[in-house]
Amino acid sequence: MPMSDKRRTREIRRRLQLWAFDQLYRHAWFYDPLSRFVFGDEWHHWRQTVLPFVGPGRVLDLGCGTGALLPELRTRATAIGVDWSRSMLRVASRRARDGGLVRAAAANLPFRDATFTSVVSTFPAQFIVERSTLDEVTRVLAPGGRFIVVLGGEVTDWHGWRRPIGALARLFYGDRVDGTVPRGDVLAHPSLPGDWHTVETPRGRALLWVASRADSTTAEG
């Protein structure tokens, strides 16, 4: 395919993705059923890959969406979910009946410095790579606290009747489903040194960024 055609295809795919994700955030009741239909149990397994990295204390689920991970996070720590979408938070409130949900932008978190021992984010939107978001994550994390992001997942075994769904998913996501590790600087921040981890799941794998909040002396050094 000529380079101009490849660029055109990528642009069409990008616009389609933005439209589709916007619709999901506006109509959050459809988010979980669609995710389960496309990815099956893998969607749940990918989210769970953050759990071994979460220690005791207070954890922030940044871009918590429908709140599917909050009950499991709360077995390990005091968890608070943050999202900007009112539709997502309405669905999340059914899972977090005791509260602990906050509507806020990732670039302006309403928490004091060093409030959390962990910040997690699973399948976040583009906000996660913005410097203003990473600055806020750094601010609200205590020194030594962890920042764990599930940036993507890949199904490696589209078995049986799910094979046509796999073909459609690859067409929609393009290179985002091939398990390739992104550039090292995508989530880089001077106070959040980290590494990429590929975690195997029953029928696929998840791609995680795991970073630790450096203290001011380390960051300056």
C-alpha positions in Angstrom: 0.0 0.0 0.0 1.5 3.4 -0.9 2.5 5.6 2.0 -0.2 8.2 1.3 -2.8 5.4 1.4 -1.4 4.1 4.7 -1.6 7.6 6.2 -5.1 8.0 5.0 -6.2 4.7 6.5 -4.6 5.6 9.8 -6.4 8.9 9.9 -9.7 7.3 9.1 -9.2 4.7 11.8 -8.1 7.4 14.3 -11.3 9.5 13.6 -13.5 6.4 13.9 -11.9 5.4 17.2 -12.3 8.9 18.6 -16.0 8.9 17.6 -16.6 5.4 19.0 -14.9 6.2 22.3 -16.7 9.4 22.7 -20.0 7.6 22.2 -19.0 5.0 24.8 -18.1 7.7 27.4 -21.5 9.4 26.7 -23.5 6.2 26.9 -21.5 4.3 29.6 -24.2 1.7 30.1 -23.0 0.1 26.9 -19.3 0.1 27.8 -19.0 -3.1 29.8 -21.3 -5.3 27.7 -19.5 -4.2 24.5 -16.1 -4.9 26.1 -17.1 -8.3 27.2 -18.6 -9.1 23.8 -15.5 -8.1 21.9 -12.7 -9.3 24.3 -14.6 -11.8 26.5 -13.0 -12.5 29.9 -9.7 -11.1 28.7 -10.9 -7.5 29.4 -11.4 -8.4 33.1 -8.1 -10.3 33.2 -6.2 -7.3 31.7 -7.6 -5.0 34.3 -6.6 -7.3 37.1 -3.0 -7.3 36.1 -2.6 -4.1 38.1 -3.5 -5.8 41.4 -0.1 -7.4 42.2 1.5 -4.0 42.0 -0.9 -2.3 44.4 0.2 -2.1 48.0 -1.7 -1.2 51.1 -2.7 2.4 51.8 -4.7 4.6 49.5 -5.1 4.0 45.8 -6.5 6.3 43.2 -8.2 4.7 40.2 -7.6 7.5 37.6 -10.2 7.4 34.8 -12.1 4.7 36.7 -14.8 4.5 34.0 -17.6 2.2 35.1 -15.8 1.4 38.4 -15.3 -2.3 37.5 -11.9 -2.5 39.2 -12.9 -0.6 42.4 -14.3 -3.6 44.4 -11.1 -5.6 43.9 -8.9 -2.6 44.7 -10.8 -2.1 47.9 -9.8 -5.6 49.1 -6.2 -4.3 49.1 -6.4 -0.6 49.9 -8.7 2.4 50.4 -9.7 3.2 46.8 -11.1 6.3 45.3 -12.3 6.5 41.7 -12.0 9.6 39.5 -13.5 10.2 36.1 -14.6 13.2 34.1 -17.6 11.5 32.5 -20.8 11.8 34.4 -22.2 8.9 32.5 -19.4 6.7 33.6 -19.7 7.8 37.2 -23.4 7.0 37.2 -22.6 3.4 36.3 -19.7 3.3 38.7 -22.0 4.4 41.6 -23.8 1.1 41.4 -20.5 -0.7 42.2 -19.3 1.8 44.7 -22.4 2.2 46.9 -20.4 3.6 49.8 -19.1 6.5 47.7 -15.5 7.2 47.0 -16.2 8.6 43.5 -15.1 12.0 42.4 -15.7 13.9 39.2 -12.5 15.7 38.2 -10.1 16.2 35.3 -6.8 14.3 35.4 -4.9 17.5 35.1 -6.6 19.1 38.1 -7.0 16.5 40.9 -8.7 17.7 44.1 -6.4 15.9 46.5 -3.5 17.1 48.7 0.1 16.3 47.9 1.3 12.8 48.6 -2.2 11.5 49.3 -1.9 8.1 47.6 0.4 5.1 47.8 -0.7 4.0 44.3 -2.3 5.5 41.3 -3.7 3.0 38.7 -5.3 3.6 35.3 -6.7 0.9 33.0 -7.2 1.6 29.3 -7.1 5.3 29.8 -7.9 7.9 27.1 -5.3 10.2 25.6 -5.2 12.3 28.8 -2.8 9.8 30.4 0.2 10.8 28.2 -0.2 14.5 28.7 2.4 16.2 30.9 -0.2 18.0 33.0 -1.6 14.6 34.0 1.8 13.1 34.8 2.6 16.2 36.9 -0.6 15.7 38.9 0.0 12.0 39.4 3.5 12.9 40.7 2.0 15.5 43.0 -0.6 13.2 44.6 1.7 10.2 44.9 3.7 9.7 48.1 7.5 9.1 47.5 8.0 5.5 46.6 4.3 5.2 45.6 3.5 3.3 42.4 1.9 4.5 39.1 0.5 1.5 37.2 -1.1 1.9 33.8 -2.6 -0.8 31.6 -2.1 0.8 28.3 -3.3 -2.0 26.1 -4.2 -5.7 25.7 -3.9 -8.3 23.0 -5.9 -11.4 22.5 -3.6 -14.1 21.1 -6.2 -16.9 21.0 -9.3 -15.9 19.1 -10.9 -19.3 19.4 -14.0 -20.7 17.8 -16.8 -18.3 17.0 -14.7 -15.3 18.3 -12.3 -15.4 15.3 -14.4 -13.0 13.1 -14.6 -10.7 16.1 -10.8 -10.8 16.3 -10.6 -9.8 12.6 -12.9 -6.8 13.2 -11.0 -5.8 16.3 -7.7 -5.8 14.4 -9.3 -3.7 11.6 -10.6 -1.2 14.2 -7.5 -0.9 16.4 -4.8 -1.5 13.8 -1.3 -1.7 15.3 -2.7 -1.1 18.8 -3.5 -4.8 19.2 -0.2 -6.3 18.1 1.4 -6.3 21.6 4.2 -3.9 20.5 5.8 -2.0 23.4 5.3 1.8 22.8 8.2 4.3 22.8 9.9 4.5 26.2 9.1 8.2 26.5 5.3 7.9 26.1 4.7 8.0 29.8 8.1 9.3 30.9 8.4 11.8 33.7 11.5 12.8 35.6 9.9 12.0 38.9 8.2 8.8 37.7 10.9 6.4 36.4 9.4 3.2 35.2 9.5 0.2 32.8 7.2 -1.7 30.5 5.8 -5.1 31.6 4.1 -7.6 29.4 1.8 -9.8 31.6 0.4 -13.0 30.2 -3.3 -13.7 30.6 -5.3 -16.8 29.8 -5.9 -16.0 26.1 -3.7 -13.0 25.6 -1.5 -10.5 27.4 -1.6 -7.0 28.8 0.9 -4.2 28.4 1.6 -2.3 31.7 3.7 0.7 32.6 4.9 0.5 36.2 6.7 3.5 37.7 7.6 4.6 41.2 7.5 8.1 42.6 11.0 9.3 43.2 11.7 11.6 46.1 12.8 15.2 45.2 16.5 14.4 45.7 16.4 11.5 43.3 14.4 13.4 40.8 16.8 16.3 40.8 19.8 14.0 40.6 
